[in-house]
Amino acid sequence: MISLQVDEAYAFDYLAILHTKILKLNSAKSSELFNQVYNSIEKQIGAETAKDIINSNEYKNLLKANIDVFDAVEKARKEEPIDGRIMDNLNQKRFEAKKVIQAKFFSSDLQEIKS
């Protein structure tokens, strides 16, 4: 494994992706990885802050955005038509949810840029 320096909200987005896989795939591997990543985040930002974020409406919104993206990708995987604009809108909602977490809990802007 490698470590990367990323925005805190980016790390929580990764956590939300793993959370989505736990919910959608009932994946033990994702559950194990979720716990490892959460513990790593917790060590870096503190247990209280990590707990506040994971229990926040902002995290719930990020998780919902990831579930919606997951569902759209699954639909496309089954060769059901999915409009590109819909997929772009779903990804934009995910990006906006990350921005809210970054601003609220870390008082900074995301380094990530969207076109």
C-alpha positions in Angstrom: 0.0 0.0 0.0 1.0 3.6 -0.5 0.1 6.7 1.3 -1.0 9.8 -0.5 -1.6 13.4 0.8 -5.2 14.2 -0.1 -7.8 16.6 1.1 -9.6 15.3 4.2 -12.9 15.3 2.3 -11.3 13.2 -0.4 -10.4 10.6 2.3 -14.0 10.6 3.5 -15.2 10.2 -0.1 -13.0 7.1 -0.3 -14.5 5.9 3.0 -18.0 6.6 1.6 -17.1 4.5 -1.5 -16.2 1.6 0.7 -19.3 2.2 2.8 -21.4 2.0 -0.4 -19.7 -1.3 -1.3 -20.5 -2.7 2.1 -24.2 -1.7 1.7 -24.6 -2.7 -2.0 -22.3 -5.8 -2.2 -22.3 -7.0 1.4 -18.6 -7.2 1.0 -16.5 -8.4 3.9 -13.3 -7.2 2.2 -14.8 -3.7 1.9 -15.9 -3.8 5.5 -12.3 -4.7 6.6 -10.8 -2.0 4.4 -13.4 0.5 5.6 -12.3 -0.1 9.2 -8.6 0.2 8.3 -9.2 3.5 6.4 -11.4 4.9 9.2 -8.7 4.0 11.8 -6.1 5.7 9.7 -8.2 8.8 9.3 -9.0 8.8 13.0 -5.3 8.7 13.9 -4.6 11.7 11.7 -7.5 14.0 12.5 -8.6 12.8 16.0 -11.3 10.4 17.1 -13.8 13.2 17.9 -13.6 14.9 14.6 -13.7 11.6 12.7 -16.8 10.6 14.7 -18.4 14.0 14.2 -18.0 13.7 10.4 -19.1 10.1 10.0 -22.3 10.9 12.0 -23.0 14.2 10.2 -25.7 14.9 7.6 -22.8 16.1 5.4 -21.3 12.6 5.4 -24.8 11.1 4.9 -25.2 13.3 1.8 -21.8 12.2 0.5 -22.7 8.5 1.1 -26.0 9.1 -0.7 -24.2 10.7 -3.7 -21.9 7.7 -3.9 -24.8 5.2 -3.7 -26.5 7.1 -6.6 -23.3 6.9 -8.7 -22.9 3.2 -7.8 -26.5 2.5 -8.9 -26.0 4.4 -12.2 -22.8 2.5 -13.0 -24.5 -0.8 -12.2 -27.4 0.2 -14.5 -24.9 1.0 -17.3 -23.0 -2.3 -16.6 -26.3 -4.1 -17.3 -26.4 -2.3 -20.6 -29.4 -0.3 -19.6 -29.3 3.2 -21.1 -28.0 6.0 -18.8 -27.7 9.5 -20.1 -24.3 11.0 -19.8 -25.8 14.2 -18.4 -27.4 12.2 -15.6 -24.0 10.6 -14.8 -22.3 14.0 -14.9 -24.9 15.4 -12.5 -24.5 12.6 -10.1 -20.7 13.0 -10.1 -21.2 16.8 -9.6 -23.4 16.1 -6.5 -20.7 13.9 -5.1 -18.1 16.7 -5.7 -20.3 19.3 -4.1 -20.8 17.0 -1.0 -17.0 16.7 -0.7 -16.7 20.5 -0.9 -19.2 20.9 2.0 -17.3 18.5 4.2 -14.0 20.1 3.5 -15.4 23.6 4.2 -17.4 22.7 7.3 -15.0 20.5 9.1 -11.6 21.7 7.9 -12.2 25.4 7.0 -10.5 25.0 3.6 -11.3 24.5 -0.1 -10.8 21.3 -1.9 -7.6 21.1 -4.0 -9.6 19.0 -6.6 -10.8 20.9 -9.6 -13.7 20.1 -11.8 -14.1 21.3 -15.3 
